[in-house]
């Protein structure tokens, strides 16, 4: 049931327009690559995909750095009400994105940074960092305190123990969190739609613009093909790191 929409989108992306609206729906049909050719040859496709990669990777790296350090602080440092602070930061994700997008646009316009990569990266960090912080806090809590305490007895500072001991043995958690962060940034539409215009436009914005770009309405075949184009890079990334993730999670912190 979970895969059915994806399978249907895949089938639709290879159909002629006449087969998409056939009743009953056709499972066996004459395939075509017309929809993919239409999407891949559209003006600005390469630039939009490059913008999406830059913003997604940039926001994920920055969020992972800030979120992991915040999660470690809440897990290890003697902070009064650390659990409450973490919960409040996580609850901030419940704020409707439109309530943040408009003020962000006004600030970005006053600073003259609208339609740039950096404004999108910082905007995406606003909803990725709480997610990273909460996940990594739970991961750090599962690690024995003796690991960094031994390093600190040998002369490491708290920050040195974090980067030299905790980060290496936390790579499975960091990597899985990084992948999920990329997925969150990769598919984001609202901030990109409001904060960009032309130069930093991402591919989800381009897909949204395809809905009414024909006189007869949406070109569902092209939309399905565009959807597959956005899904494929994330699937490939997950498959490439799958074995490494499983091995790292199986080994855990005991090997470190």
C-alpha positions in Angstrom: 0.0 0.0 0.0 2.9 2.4 0.7 4.6 1.7 -2.6 1.4 1.9 -4.7 1.5 5.7 -5.2 5.1 5.5 -6.2 4.5 2.6 -8.6 1.5 4.4 -10.1 3.6 7.6 -10.6 6.3 5.5 -12.3 3.8 4.0 -14.7 2.2 7.3 -15.4 5.6 8.8 -16.3 5.9 6.3 -19.1 2.4 6.8 -20.5 1.1 8.8 -23.4 -1.4 11.5 -22.4 -4.3 9.4 -23.9 -3.3 6.4 -21.7 -3.2 8.4 -18.5 -6.9 9.2 -18.6 -8.1 5.8 -20.0 -11.0 4.1 -18.2 -10.4 1.5 -16.8 -6.8 2.5 -16.1 -4.2 0.7 -18.2 -1.5 -1.4 -16.6 -0.2 -2.7 -19.9 0.5 0.1 -22.4 3.0 1.3 -25.0 5.7 3.0 -23.0 7.3 6.3 -24.1 10.1 8.5 -22.9 8.4 11.7 -24.1 7.6 12.9 -20.7 11.2 12.5 -19.4 12.6 14.3 -22.5 10.1 17.1 -21.9 11.2 17.5 -18.3 15.0 17.1 -18.9 15.1 19.5 -21.8 13.1 22.3 -20.1 14.9 25.6 -19.8 16.7 26.0 -16.5 16.5 22.3 -15.5 20.2 21.9 -14.8 20.4 25.1 -12.8 17.3 24.2 -10.7 18.7 20.8 -9.9 22.1 22.3 -9.0 20.3 24.8 -6.8 18.4 22.0 -5.1 21.7 20.0 -4.4 23.5 23.1 -3.1 20.7 24.1 -0.8 19.9 20.6 0.5 23.5 19.7 1.2 24.4 23.1 2.6 21.4 23.2 4.9 22.0 19.5 6.0 25.6 20.0 6.8 25.0 23.2 8.8 22.1 21.7 10.6 24.0 18.6 11.4 26.9 20.6 12.9 24.6 22.8 15.0 22.0 20.2 15.9 24.6 17.5 16.9 26.4 19.9 19.2 23.1 21.1 20.7 21.9 17.5 21.2 25.2 16.6 22.9 24.9 19.6 25.2 21.4 18.6 26.2 22.4 15.0 26.7 25.7 15.4 28.6 26.0 18.9 30.1 24.4 19.6 33.5 21.7 22.0 32.2 18.7 22.6 34.3 15.5 21.6 32.4 17.5 20.1 29.5 14.6 17.8 28.6 12.1 20.7 28.6 14.4 22.8 26.5 14.8 20.0 24.0 11.0 19.5 23.9 10.3 23.2 23.4 12.8 23.3 20.5 11.1 20.2 19.0 7.7 21.8 19.4 8.9 24.7 17.3 8.6 22.4 14.3 4.8 22.5 14.9 4.7 26.2 13.9 3.0 26.5 10.5 5.7 27.2 7.9 3.8 30.1 6.4 3.9 31.9 9.7 7.7 31.9 9.4 8.1 32.3 5.6 6.6 35.8 5.4 8.7 37.3 8.2 11.8 35.6 6.7 11.0 37.1 3.3 10.7 40.6 4.9 14.0 40.2 6.7 15.7 38.8 3.6 14.4 41.6 1.4 15.6 44.2 3.9 19.1 42.6 3.9 19.0 42.3 0.1 19.6 38.5 0.1 16.4 37.3 -1.5 16.7 34.8 -4.3 20.1 33.5 -3.0 21.3 30.1 -1.8 22.3 31.4 1.6 18.8 32.6 2.5 17.3 29.2 1.6 20.0 27.3 3.5 19.3 29.4 6.7 15.6 29.1 6.2 15.8 25.3 5.9 18.0 25.1 9.0 15.1 26.6 11.0 13.1 23.4 10.6 15.9 20.8 10.2 18.0 21.7 13.3 15.3 20.8 15.8 14.9 17.5 14.1 18.6 16.8 14.1 19.0 17.9 17.7 16.3 15.7 19.0 17.5 12.6 17.1 21.1 13.1 18.1 20.3 13.8 21.7 18.7 10.4 21.9 21.7 8.8 20.2 24.1 10.4 22.6 22.1 9.4 25.6 22.6 5.8 24.6 26.4 6.1 24.6 28.3 5.3 27.8 29.6 8.4 29.6 32.9 6.6 30.3 33.9 7.1 26.7 34.4 10.9 26.9 35.3 10.8 30.6 38.3 8.6 29.8 39.3 11.0 27.0 39.0 14.0 29.4 41.1 12.2 32.0 43.8 11.9 29.3 43.8 15.7 28.8 41.0 16.2 26.2 38.7 19.1 26.7 34.9 18.6 26.5 34.9 19.9 22.9 37.9 17.7 22.0 36.3 14.6 23.5 33.2 15.4 21.4 35.0 15.7 18.1 37.7 13.0 18.7 35.6 10.3 20.5 31.9 10.9 20.3 31.7 12.0 16.6 33.6 9.0 15.2 31.6 6.4 17.1 28.3 8.3 16.3 28.8 8.2 12.5 25.9 5.8 11.9 23.5 8.1 13.7 25.1 11.2 12.1 24.9 9.6 8.6 21.2 8.5 9.0 20.3 11.9 10.4 22.1 13.6 7.5 20.2 11.5 4.9 16.9 12.4 6.5 17.9 16.0 6.6 18.7 16.0 2.9 15.3 14.5 2.2 13.5 17.2 4.2 15.4 19.9 2.4 15.2 18.2 -1.0 11.4 18.2 -1.1 10.7 21.6 0.6 8.5 23.9 -1.5 7.0 26.8 0.5 10.2 28.6 1.6 11.7 28.1 -1.9 8.6 29.5 -3.5 8.5 32.6 -1.3 12.2 33.4 -0.9 13.4 32.8 -4.5 12.4 34.1 -7.8 14.8 33.0 -10.6 18.5 32.6 -9.7 18.1 30.2 -6.7 14.9 28.5 -7.7 14.8 24.8 -6.7 13.3 21.9 -8.6 10.2 21.6 -6.4 9.3 25.1 -7.4 9.7 24.2 -11.0 7.4 21.2 -10.6 4.8 23.5 -9.0 5.1 25.8 -12.0 4.3 22.9 -14.3 0.8 22.4 -13.0 -0.8 25.1 -15.1 1.7 25.5 -17.9 -0.6 24.1 -20.7 -3.9 25.4 -22.0 -5.6 22.1 -21.4 -4.5 21.9 -17.7 -1.8 20.0 -15.9 0.5 17.7 -17.9 0.2 14.8 -15.6 2.7 12.7 -17.5 5.4 15.4 -17.2 4.5 15.9 -13.6 4.9 12.2 -12.9 8.3 12.2 -14.7 9.4 15.2 -12.8 8.4 13.5 -9.5 10.5 10.5 -10.5 13.5 12.7 -11.3 13.3 14.2 -7.8 12.9 10.8 -6.1 15.7 8.9 -8.0 18.7 10.8 -6.5 17.5 10.3 -2.9 16.9 6.6 -3.6 20.4 6.2 -5.1 22.0 8.0 -2.1 20.2 5.7 0.3 21.2 2.6 -1.6 24.8 3.7 -1.7 25.1 4.1 2.1 22.8 1.3 3.0 25.4 -1.4 3.8 27.6 1.1 5.6 24.7 2.2 7.8 23.7 -1.4 8.6 27.2 -2.4 9.5 27.7 0.7 11.7 24.4 0.3 13.5 25.2 -3.4 14.2 28.7 -2.6 15.6 27.4 0.2 17.8 29.5 2.1 20.2 31.2 -1.0 21.8 33.7 -1.2 18.9 34.8 2.3 19.5 
